[in-house]
C-alpha cells in the first residue's frame, strides 16, 4: 500500500499564493454585497477555498452544518469593527473567504 500523496494540489498552491492580509475597512464593501464567508480559525483557510473552488459539496456541507464556514453576519461585522482583528483572505469568486488570524501563544 502506498502512502497518501502529501504534496499540495496545484489549485491549493495557487490559492495559497493568492491569500493576503486584509483589514476590516478593506473588507466592508464585500460584506455590504453579502459576498463574505467566515472560516473558523480551526480550519485551513486555503483548504476550504479549494473545496469551494472544486465544488466539493460533501466538505462544504459539513463545514456549513458545523458552523466552521458561514456567511459573515452583522454581529461579526460589528465585532470586527470594534476590535479590528488581523484577518486573512482569499477570493473564490463570487466569495471572499476570511479568517481571523489566531494569536500565537506567548512564549514563557
DOBA-138622 format. One record per residue (C-alpha): x, y, z. Coordinates in steps of 0.02 Angstrom, whole numbers, padded with zeros to 5 digits, always signed. Layout:
N
XYZ...
END
This chain:
108
+00000+00000+00000+00074+00168-00049+00074+00320+00063-00056+00454+00026+00005+00596-00083+00061+00732+00037+00101+00859-00100-00023+01003-00107-00127+01014-00265-00089+01143-00398-00251+01233-00352-00205+01234-00167-00035+01308-00208-00115+01439-00322-00242+01488-00188-00108+01494-00055-00013+01618-00164-00170+01724-00178-00204+01738+00009-00170+01906+00089-00193+02003+00247-00344+02118+00238-00415+02248+00356-00597+02257+00403-00604+02426+00317-00549+02345+00152-00672+02202+00177-00826+02309+00212-00879+02336+00030-00880+02147+00002-00979+02123+00163-01105+02253+00103-01133+02148-00054-01157+01990+00051-01003+01910-00025-00901+01867+00130-00889+01693+00204-00809+01670+00375-00695+01520+00402-00667+01466+00582-00488+01476+00642-00482+01288+00670-00496+01259+00482-00365+01278+00345-00423+01434+00251-00343+01377+00088-00414+01200+00101-00589+01274+00124-00561+01388-00027-00502+01239-00129-00656+01138-00082-00769+01283-00134-00675+01306-00298-00690+01120-00336-00874+01116-00285-00840+00981-00154-01018+00977-00090-00982+00848+00048-00845+00951+00131-00934+01118+00108-01097+01049+00176-01006+00976+00327-00924+01145+00364-01087+01240+00340-01178+01120+00455-01045+01131+00591-01030+01321+00577-00847+01310+00525-00899+01401+00366-01038+01530+00363-01090+01693+00288-01018+01839+00386-01160+01917+00486-01199+02086+00563-01134+02034+00734-00970+01979+00655-00958+02146+00565-00988+02244+00724-00858+02138+00815-00728+02162+00677-00763+02349+00675-00740+02361+00864-00585+02251+00877-00502+02274+00706-00426+02099+00711-00293+02032+00593-00386+01950+00450-00325+01836+00311-00425+01821+00150-00433+01730-00016-00554+01753-00160-00654+01610-00235-00774+01707-00344-00904+01762-00302-00847+01742-00122-00712+01819-00015-00663+01693+00119-00598+01774+00277-00519+01703+00432-00460+01789+00588-00278+01756+00620-00260+01669+00786-00135+01747+00904+00023+01647+00927+00042+01575+01101+00150+01679+01216+00324+01612+01247+00373+01590+01429
END
